[in-house]
Amino acid sequence: MADDLYIRQMLLGDLENFTYILADKASGAACVIDPAADPATIKAVLEKEKFSLKMILLTHGHYDHVVGVDKYDVPVHLSSAEAVFYLPAAKHLTRTLDGEKVRLGPFVIEALHTPGHTPGCQCFLVEGNLFTGDTLFMEAVGRTDFPGGDARQLFNSLQRVKALPDTTVVWPGHNYGSGRSGILGDMKRSNPYLACEDIKEFLSYLG
């Protein structure tokens, strides 16, 4: 079934953001993770591929991940734990819980609450693919010095990520590093923040 899952990574916006289009190839049902540019850019891809947009999934509420969500007439899923000051002006905003699942055709997408960068950061897991937003990059992690950030929470969130199978494919929220995606088992060795054994070591890396 994994072969029927379409994943397109798009580098958009001024901050090297990654936007993702996921779709069920059989039915054409699609979702967008973290729209980072004018909706027309994303709409053009959806139309070219003959996909029907069913929902938008947000890893968190920072402005560069929610561009134009008010222009979409589909449910927009954001963590129920996200701070009020990071709520986007979406027409159909839905607050999701940790572990909540949504369906995209035959595929089940699970929301994993991973606070630290913001209170409501979440990753999305589907068919061995993890979309990490600003929780985890190829060689770094999200900043914790913005309002609502918490370094200790981020460390705990990374332990949750590390507990996933080593074969998990990680798709980050920004193009920060030497690659655009990676295998979690490899990243445990190559990403110094993931390699930290305790909170003290982690905090020393954050500075």
Secondary structure, 3 states (H helix, E strand, C coil): CHHHEEEEEEEECCCCEEEEEEEECCCCEEEEECCCCCHHHHHHHHHHHCCEEEEEECCCCCHHHCCCHHHCCCCEEEECCCCHHHCCCCCCEEEECCCCEEEECCEEEEEEECCCCCCCCEEEEECCEEEEECCECCCCECCCCCCCCCHHHHHHHHHHHHCCCCCCEEEECECCCCCCCEEHHHHHHHCHHHHCCCHHHHHHHHC
